[in-house]
Amino acid sequence: MKTEETRHERFKRVASKRTNEILEKIRILGNCSNKSSYEYAEDEVNKIFSEIDKQLRLIKARFSAGKRERFRL
């Protein structure tokens, strides 16, 4: 007998897997900081983290959509 996975269960399963994949990729990106293997400029590093920060803000906003409080005087 096959039980139906709820939307919340599916979210937890998929989100956990994707989060762990992202965290692993971030750890791997950290390997690029090894100055004995790589050469980079500070502005290049700033571009990388600026784009990561930008994407995180955009995705976080998608999760918060509809939860924003309206401006009131």
N, CA, C and O atoms as a printed pandas DataFrame, in Angstrom:
     atom_number atom_name residue_name chain_id  residue_number  x_coord  y_coord  z_coord
0              1         N          MET        A               1    0.842   -1.180    0.000
1              2        CA          MET        A               1    0.000    0.000    0.000
2              3         C          MET        A               1    0.887    1.242    0.000
3              4         O          MET        A               1    1.804    1.350    0.814
4              5         N          LYS        A               2    0.619    2.178   -0.906
5              6        CA          LYS        A               2    1.423    3.384   -1.062
6              7         C          LYS        A               2    0.737    4.561   -0.373
7              8         O          LYS        A               2   -0.420    4.870   -0.658
8              9         N          THR        A               3    1.468    5.217    0.543
9             10        CA          THR        A               3    0.892    6.374    1.220
10            11         C          THR        A               3    1.306    7.635    0.474
11            12         O          THR        A               3    2.432    7.751   -0.010
12            13         N          GLU        A               4    0.387    8.558    0.392
13            14        CA          GLU        A               4    0.605    9.827   -0.302
14            15         C          GLU        A               4    1.462   10.750    0.566
15            16         O          GLU        A               4    1.197   10.921    1.756
16            17         N          GLU        A               5    2.473   11.331   -0.032
17            18        CA          GLU        A               5    3.330   12.292    0.666
18            19         C          GLU        A               5    2.616   13.641    0.691
19            20         O          GLU        A               5    2.133   14.110   -0.339
20            21         N          THR        A               6    2.549   14.262    1.863
21            22        CA          THR        A               6    1.899   15.569    1.954
22            23         C          THR        A               6    2.814   16.636    1.364
23            24         O          THR        A               6    4.011   16.407    1.185
24            25         N          ARG        A               7    2.254   17.787    1.066
25            26        CA          ARG        A               7    3.046   18.895    0.527
26            27         C          ARG        A               7    4.107   19.334    1.523
27            28         O          ARG        A               7    5.217   19.693    1.129
28            29         N          HIS        A               8    3.779   19.310    2.808
29            30        CA          HIS        A               8    4.746   19.700    3.828
30            31         C          HIS        A               8    5.878   18.675    3.926
31            32         O          HIS        A               8    7.046   19.046    4.041
32            33         N          GLU        A               9    5.535   17.406    3.882
33            34        CA          GLU        A               9    6.566   16.353    3.904
34            35         C          GLU        A               9    7.478   16.469    2.689
35            36         O          GLU        A               9    8.696   16.326    2.795
36            37         N          ARG        A              10    6.865   16.732    1.521
37            38        CA          ARG        A              10    7.666   16.892    0.304
38            39         C          ARG        A              10    8.580   18.098    0.427
39            40         O          ARG        A              10    9.747   18.029    0.041
40            41         N          PHE        A              11    8.061   19.220    0.966
41            42        CA          PHE        A              11    8.883   20.410    1.174
42            43         C          PHE        A              11   10.086   20.092    2.050
43            44         O          PHE        A              11   11.216   20.438    1.708
44            45         N          LYS        A              12    9.844   19.427    3.190
45            46        CA          LYS        A              12   10.932   19.100    4.114
46            47         C          LYS        A              12   11.976   18.222    3.442
47            48         O          LYS        A              12   13.175   18.443    3.612
48            49         N          ARG        A              13   11.531   17.227    2.678
49            50        CA          ARG        A              13   12.458   16.316    2.015
50            51         C          ARG        A              13   13.291   17.058    0.966
51            52         O          ARG        A              13   14.517   16.955    0.947
52            53         N          VAL        A              14   12.612   17.802    0.100
53            54        CA          VAL        A              14   13.299   18.487   -0.998
54            55         C          VAL        A              14   14.163   19.634   -0.473
55            56         O          VAL        A              14   15.309   19.783   -0.898
56            57         N          ALA        A              15   13.631   20.448    0.446
57            58        CA          ALA        A              15   14.377   21.591    0.973
58            59         C          ALA        A              15   15.630   21.143    1.729
59            60         O          ALA        A              15   16.679   21.778    1.620
60            61         N          SER        A              16   15.526   20.057    2.492
61            62        CA          SER        A              16   16.701   19.547    3.216
62            63         C          SER        A              16   17.786   19.102    2.248
63            64         O          SER        A              16   18.962   19.413    2.431
64            65         N          LYS        A              17   17.383   18.379    1.228
65            66        CA          LYS        A              17   18.351   17.891    0.238
66            67         C          LYS        A              17   19.015   19.058   -0.486
67            68         O          LYS        A              17   20.238   19.089   -0.629
68            69         N          ARG        A              18   18.217   20.010   -0.938
69            70        CA          ARG        A              18   18.766   21.151   -1.683
70            71         C          ARG        A              18   19.639   22.028   -0.795
71            72         O          ARG        A              18   20.668   22.529   -1.249
72            73         N          THR        A              19   19.248   22.222    0.462
73            74        CA          THR        A              19   20.050   23.020    1.387
74            75         C          THR        A              19   21.405   22.366    1.624
75            76         O          THR        A              19   22.433   23.043    1.616
76            77         N          ASN        A              20   21.411   21.060    1.832
77            78        CA          ASN        A              20   22.680   20.352    2.034
78            79         C          ASN        A              20   23.567   20.427    0.796
79            80         O          ASN        A              20   24.788   20.526    0.916
80            81         N          GLU        A              21   22.968   20.381   -0.385
81            82        CA          GLU        A              21   23.749   20.502   -1.621
82            83         C          GLU        A              21   24.376   21.890   -1.727
83            84         O          GLU        A              21   25.542   22.022   -2.100
84            85         N          ILE        A              22   23.603   22.920   -1.400
85            86        CA          ILE        A              22   24.116   24.290   -1.441
86            87         C          ILE        A              22   25.242   24.479   -0.437
87            88         O          ILE        A              22   26.271   25.072   -0.761
88            89         N          LEU        A              23   25.054   23.981    0.775
89            90        CA          LEU        A              23   26.090   24.111    1.799
90            91         C          LEU        A              23   27.377   23.419    1.384
91            92         O          LEU        A              23   28.469   23.925    1.642
92            93         N          GLU        A              24   27.252   22.272    0.746
93            94        CA          GLU        A              24   28.447   21.562    0.259
94            95         C          GLU        A              24   29.145   22.380   -0.829
95            96         O          GLU        A              24   30.374   22.459   -0.845
96            97         N          LYS        A              25   28.382   22.984   -1.731
97            98        CA          LYS        A              25   28.973   23.823   -2.788
98            99         C          LYS        A              25   29.676   25.033   -2.188
99           100         O          LYS        A              25   30.724   25.447   -2.686
100          101         N          ILE        A              26   29.118   25.606   -1.130
101          102        CA          ILE        A              26   29.762   26.738   -0.465
102          103         C          ILE        A              26   31.085   26.293    0.161
103          104         O          ILE        A              26   32.086   27.004    0.072
104          105         N          ARG        A              27   31.088   25.111    0.796
105          106        CA          ARG        A              27   32.343   24.589    1.357
106          107         C          ARG        A              27   33.387   24.407    0.263
107          108         O          ARG        A              27   34.561   24.726    0.456
108          109         N          ILE        A              28   32.955   23.893   -0.887
109          110        CA          ILE        A              28   33.861   23.683   -2.017
110          111         C          ILE        A              28   34.383   25.023   -2.547
111          112         O          ILE        A              28   35.561   25.141   -2.883
112          113         N          LEU        A              29   33.501   26.037   -2.620
113          114        CA          LEU        A              29   33.934   27.368   -3.030
114          115         C          LEU        A              29   35.025   27.879   -2.097
115          116         O          LEU        A              29   35.957   28.554   -2.534
116          117         N          GLY        A              30   34.909   27.560   -0.823
117          118        CA          GLY        A              30   35.914   27.969    0.157
118          119         C          GLY        A              30   37.299   27.447   -0.157
119          120         O          GLY        A              30   38.293   28.042    0.259
120          121         N          ASN        A              31   37.383   26.336   -0.889
121          122        CA          ASN        A              31   38.689   25.808   -1.293
122          123         C          ASN        A              31   39.436   26.792   -2.183
123          124         O          ASN        A              31   40.666   26.767   -2.236
124          125         N          CYS        A              32   38.708   27.657   -2.882
125          126        CA          CYS        A              32   39.340   28.651   -3.758
126          127         C          CYS        A              32   40.108   29.709   -2.969
127          128         O          CYS        A              32   40.856   30.489   -3.559
128          129         N          SER        A              33   39.938   29.750   -1.662
129          130        CA          SER        A              33   40.649   30.734   -0.846
130          131         C          SER        A              33   42.100   30.345   -0.598
131          132         O          SER        A              33   42.866   31.140   -0.054
132          133         N          ASN        A              34   42.484   29.150   -0.984
133          134        CA          ASN        A              34   43.848   28.656   -0.783
134          135         C          ASN        A              34   44.817   29.411   -1.697
135          136         O          ASN        A              34   44.886   29.150   -2.898
136          137         N          LYS        A              35   45.559   30.347   -1.112
137          138        CA          LYS        A              35   46.479   31.195   -1.884
138          139         C          LYS        A              35   47.650   30.432   -2.483
139          140         O          LYS        A              35   48.285   30.924   -3.416
140          141         N          SER        A              36   47.951   29.252   -1.976
141          142        CA          SER        A              36   49.038   28.479   -2.581
142          143         C          SER        A              36   48.588   27.811   -3.883
143          144         O          SER        A              36   49.420   27.377   -4.679
144          145         N          SER        A              37   47.283   27.729   -4.097
145          146        CA          SER        A              37   46.754   27.120   -5.322
146          147         C          SER        A              37   46.115   28.131   -6.265
147          148         O          SER        A              37   46.055   27.901   -7.473
148          149         N          TYR        A              38   45.637   29.250   -5.721
149          150        CA          TYR        A              38   44.891   30.216   -6.519
150          151         C          TYR        A              38   45.392   31.629   -6.274
151          152         O          TYR        A              38   45.939   31.944   -5.217
152          153         N          GLU        A              39   45.194   32.463   -7.273
153          154        CA          GLU        A              39   45.512   33.885   -7.155
154          155         C          GLU        A              39   44.245   34.655   -7.488
155          156         O          GLU        A              39   43.598   34.386   -8.500
156          157         N          TYR        A              40   43.894   35.605   -6.645
157          158        CA          TYR        A              40   42.670   36.370   -6.861
158          159         C          TYR        A              40   42.807   37.751   -6.259
159          160         O          TYR        A              40   43.611   37.990   -5.359
160          161         N          ALA        A              41   41.993   38.652   -6.788
161          162        CA          ALA        A              41   41.975   40.025   -6.286
162          163         C          ALA        A              41   40.797   40.194   -5.342
163          164         O          ALA        A              41   39.800   39.477   -5.431
164          165         N          GLU        A              42   40.928   41.147   -4.442
165          166        CA          GLU        A              42   39.874   41.417   -3.464
166          167         C          GLU        A              42   38.551   41.768   -4.140
167          168         O          GLU        A              42   37.485   41.369   -3.669
168          169         N          ASP        A              43   38.621   42.524   -5.258
169          170        CA          ASP        A              43   37.381   42.893   -5.941
170          171         C          ASP        A              43   36.681   41.677   -6.544
171          172         O          ASP        A              43   35.455   41.667   -6.655
172          173         N          GLU        A              44   37.437   40.656   -6.933
173          174        CA          GLU        A              44   36.836   39.430   -7.454
174          175         C          GLU        A              44   36.083   38.686   -6.348
175          176         O          GLU        A              44   34.984   38.174   -6.557
176          177         N          VAL        A              45   36.697   38.643   -5.185
177          178        CA          VAL        A              45   36.058   37.999   -4.031
178          179         C          VAL        A              45   34.795   38.771   -3.645
179          180         O          VAL        A              45   33.764   38.172   -3.344
180          181         N          ASN        A              46   34.882   40.096   -3.656
181          182        CA          ASN        A              46   33.718   40.922   -3.332
182          183         C          ASN        A              46   32.579   40.693   -4.316
183          184         O          ASN        A              46   31.416   40.665   -3.912
184          185         N          LYS        A              47   32.890   40.529   -5.602
185          186        CA          LYS        A              47   31.856   40.251   -6.607
186          187         C          LYS        A              47   31.163   38.923   -6.325
187          188         O          LYS        A              47   29.940   38.819   -6.427
188          189         N          ILE        A              48   31.944   37.914   -5.971
189          190        CA          ILE        A              48   31.375   36.593   -5.666
190          191         C          ILE        A              48   30.385   36.699   -4.522
191          192         O          ILE        A              48   29.245   36.250   -4.639
192          193         N          PHE        A              49   30.820   37.296   -3.406
193          194        CA          PHE        A              49   29.961   37.349   -2.224
194          195         C          PHE        A              49   28.819   38.346   -2.378
195          196         O          PHE        A              49   27.763   38.177   -1.767
196          197         N          SER        A              50   29.017   39.372   -3.178
197          198        CA          SER        A              50   27.935   40.307   -3.467
198          199         C          SER        A              50   26.813   39.588   -4.214
199          200         O          SER        A              50   25.638   39.779   -3.901
200          201         N          GLU        A              51   27.165   38.776   -5.184
201          202        CA          GLU        A              51   26.152   38.038   -5.943
202          203         C          GLU        A              51   25.471   36.978   -5.076
203          204         O          GLU        A              51   24.259   36.785   -5.171
204          205         N          ILE        A              52   26.232   36.303   -4.248
205          206        CA          ILE        A              52   25.636   35.316   -3.332
206          207         C          ILE        A              52   24.656   36.015   -2.395
207          208         O          ILE        A              52   23.538   35.539   -2.199
208          209         N          ASP        A              53   25.071   37.147   -1.811
209          210        CA          ASP        A              53   24.194   37.912   -0.915
210          211         C          ASP        A              53   22.928   38.369   -1.636
211          212         O          ASP        A              53   21.829   38.285   -1.087
212          213         N          LYS        A              54   23.088   38.851   -2.859
213          214        CA          LYS        A              54   21.945   39.318   -3.652
214          215         C          LYS        A              54   20.939   38.189   -3.868
215          216         O          LYS        A              54   19.739   38.379   -3.668
216          217         N          GLN        A              55   21.420   37.031   -4.271
217          218        CA          GLN        A              55   20.537   35.899   -4.521
218          219         C          GLN        A              55   19.858   35.429   -3.236
219          220         O          GLN        A              55   18.682   35.066   -3.256
220          221         N          LEU        A              56   20.582   35.431   -2.130
221          222        CA          LEU        A              56   19.978   35.049   -0.847
222          223         C          LEU        A              56   18.847   35.999   -0.462
223          224         O          LEU        A              56   17.795   35.562    0.003
224          225         N          ARG        A              57   19.067   37.300   -0.658
225          226        CA          ARG        A              57   18.017   38.282   -0.344
226          227         C          ARG        A              57   16.785   38.064   -1.224
227          228         O          ARG        A              57   15.656   38.131   -0.738
228          229         N          LEU        A              58   16.998   37.804   -2.514
229          230        CA          LEU        A              58   15.875   37.581   -3.430
230          231         C          LEU        A              58   15.073   36.339   -3.043
231          232         O          LEU        A              58   13.843   36.367   -3.026
232          233         N          ILE        A              59   15.775   35.259   -2.735
233          234        CA          ILE        A              59   15.081   34.019   -2.374
234          235         C          ILE        A              59   14.379   34.160   -1.031
235          236         O          ILE        A              59   13.259   33.680   -0.860
236          237         N          LYS        A              60   15.030   34.815   -0.084
237          238        CA          LYS        A              60   14.395   35.028    1.219
238          239         C          LYS        A              60   13.121   35.843    1.061
239          240         O          LYS        A              60   12.125   35.578    1.734
240          241         N          ALA        A              61   13.146   36.833    0.177
241          242        CA          ALA        A              61   11.959   37.650   -0.078
242          243         C          ALA        A              61   10.831   36.802   -0.656
243          244         O          ALA        A              61    9.662   37.033   -0.346
244          245         N          ARG        A              62   11.169   35.827   -1.489
245          246        CA          ARG        A              62   10.139   34.952   -2.046
246          247         C          ARG        A              62    9.462   34.136   -0.948
247          248         O          ARG        A              62    8.254   33.904   -1.007
248          249         N          PHE        A              63   10.217   33.706    0.038
249          250        CA          PHE        A              63    9.640   32.961    1.158
250          251         C          PHE        A              63    8.797   33.874    2.044
251          252         O          PHE        A              63    7.852   33.415    2.686
252          253         N          SER        A              64    9.131   35.152    2.081
253          254        CA          SER        A              64    8.416   36.103    2.935
254          255         C          SER        A              64    7.280   36.807    2.204
255          256         O          SER        A              64    6.553   37.590    2.816
256          257         N          ALA        A              65    7.111   36.552    0.925
257          258        CA          ALA        A              65    6.077   37.234    0.131
258          259         C          ALA        A              65    4.713   37.057    0.787
259          260         O          ALA        A              65    4.347   35.963    1.218
260          261         N          GLY        A              66    3.985   38.140    0.851
261          262        CA          GLY        A              66    2.655   38.103    1.452
262          263         C          GLY        A              66    2.662   38.297    2.950
263          264         O          GLY        A              66    1.604   38.472    3.555
264          265         N          LYS        A              67    3.825   38.269    3.557
265          266        CA          LYS        A              67    3.935   38.422    5.018
266          267         C          LYS        A              67    4.356   39.831    5.391
267          268         O          LYS        A              67    4.500   40.150    6.572
268          269         N          ARG        A              68    4.554   40.677    4.384
269          270        CA          ARG        A              68    5.040   42.030    4.642
270          271         C          ARG        A              68    3.944   42.867    5.300
271          272         O          ARG        A              68    2.765   42.784    4.954
272          273         N          GLU        A              69    4.377   43.658    6.243
273          274        CA          GLU        A              69    3.435   44.566    6.882
274          275         C          GLU        A              69    3.318   45.808    6.006
275          276         O          GLU        A              69    4.287   46.234    5.377
276          277         N          ARG        A              70    2.143   46.369    5.976
277          278        CA          ARG        A              70    1.909   47.580    5.191
278          279         C          ARG        A              70    2.330   48.799    5.994
279          280         O          ARG        A              70    2.254   48.820    7.223
280          281         N          PHE        A              71    2.770   49.801    5.273
281          282        CA          PHE        A              71    3.163   51.063    5.897
282          283         C          PHE        A              71    1.934   51.764    6.438
283          284         O          PHE        A              71    0.911   51.847    5.759
284          285         N          ARG        A              72    2.027   52.262    7.641
285          286        CA          ARG        A              72    0.940   53.024    8.255
286          287         C          ARG        A              72    1.526   54.218    8.981
287          288         O          ARG        A              72    2.611   54.144    9.558
288          289         N          LEU        A              73    0.801   55.307    8.945
289          290        CA          LEU        A              73    1.215   56.501    9.689
290          291         C          LEU        A              73    0.559   56.534   11.034
291          292         O          LEU        A              73    0.783   57.464   11.808
